[in-house]
Amino acid sequence: MSQQLEAQVSIRIEGHPAEVWRALTTPELISEYLHGTKVKTDWKVGSPITYEGEWQGKKYEDKGKILQLVPEKVFQSTYWSSMGGKEDKPENYNKVTYTLSRLDGETLVTLIQDNIGSEKEKEQMESNWKGVLEKLKEVVEKIDA
């Protein structure tokens, strides 16, 4: 997997890292902030993870493998999207890393996606992930309320 450009976005969420972690690893909550996606995995390092759903009238099945799980700190997986227009082969997978850290009584969530091929794609990914993190914030703060 080449390490081309990286998209990076962050958001501060009112809540403890445990609450954010719960939202990142609970399929019902993931569906709330990730466009209704159905996630399937056993949440173990080395295991496959799939994301199924419908986006703008098209069905998709995205997939990857869990690389790192450090509760309340790091969730990292590979990621390939059936809607990305790229062949399903190792060099077309991205690595997506969520990092959680405590900051002034809130949780700072930073998401990085690597292996991006162009500035335009990077901007697109950052815009998409910004929207996802904003919805994640809503879900977590609603739970915490």
N, C-alpha and C positions, 0 to 999 in steps of 0.2 A: 504494500500500500504506500504510494508516494505521499509525502508530506507537503502538499502545495500550500494554498492559502487556508487560513482558519477563520471561521466565523466565531465571534465571542460576544455574548450578551450577559448582563447581570441584572438582578433585581433584589431589592430588600423586601422581606416579608415579615410582617408582625407575627411572630410565633417562634417556638422553639424548633431547633433542627429535627427533633423527633416527629413533630407534626408535619414538617415539610417532607421528611423521609417517608412517612406513612402515605402521603399523597403521591410520592414518586414510585411507590412499590405496591399500591393497592389498585387492582384492575378497575374497580368501580369508580374510584377517584380519578384515575388516569383518563378514563372515558370522558369525565366532566371537563377536563382542560385540554385534551388532545383530540378535538374534533369528533368525539364519539367513538374513538378507536377502541377495539377489543384487543387487549394484550393477553398473550399466553406465554407463560414461562414457569419454571419452578424456583426462580430467584436464587440460583446457585451459579458460582463462577464456572465458566465453561459451557453452560447450558444455552440452548437456543432461546431466542425471544422473537415472537412474531407480533405484528400489529396489523389488524384487519379492520377494514371499514369502507366507507364510501366518501369520496371527495369530489364535489362539483359533478355529481351524477355518475362518477366512475368508481368501480370497486377497485380496491387495492389490497395487496398483501405484502407488507414490508417485513424485513427480517434482519437478524443479526445474531451475535453471540455475546453473552455477558462476559466482560473481561475483568471487572473489578466491582466488588460490593463491600463497602466499609460503612456499616450502619451509621446514619446521621452525618456522614462525611463525604463519601464518593460513590457515585453510580456511573460506571463506564461500560459501554457496549459498542460493538461494531453495528453498522446500520447500512442497509441497502433498500432503496425504494423502488417498487415496481413501476412507479409513476415518473421516475427520474430520467427515463429514456436511455439508461445505460445498461449494458449487458450484466447479468448476474455472475460476476467473477471477482476474485479477491481485490484486484486493483481498483475496482469501482465502489468498494465499501468505504464508508466514512467511519470515523471513531467519534462517538458523542460522549462527552464527559460532563456530568453534573457534579459540582463541588459545593458543599454547604459549609458555611462558617458562621460562628456567632459574632455579631457586631452590634454593640450598643443596645443589647436586649432584643435585637431582631436577628433574622437569619439572612445572610447574604447568599444568594444562589447564583453561581456563575456557570454558564453552559458554554462549552467549546465544541465545535464540530470541525474536524480536519478534512484534508483531501478535497479541497474545493478548487475547481479548475479555472475560475475567472473572477475578476472583481464584481462583475454583474451577478454571478451566482452567489458570491459572498454576501452582497447586499441583500439579495433575495432571501438567503438563509437567515441572515441576522434579523430581517423584518419578520419572517415566519416565527423564529424562535422567540423574538421579543413578544409577539402575540401569545405564544404558548406560555411563556413565563408570567405574563400579566394574568392569564386565566388561572394558572397555578396559584398565584397570589390570592385571587378571589376565592378559590376553592379552600385553600388553607385558612385564610382569615375568616371565612364563613364557618368552618369547622371549629375554629378557636373561639368564635364569638359566644 
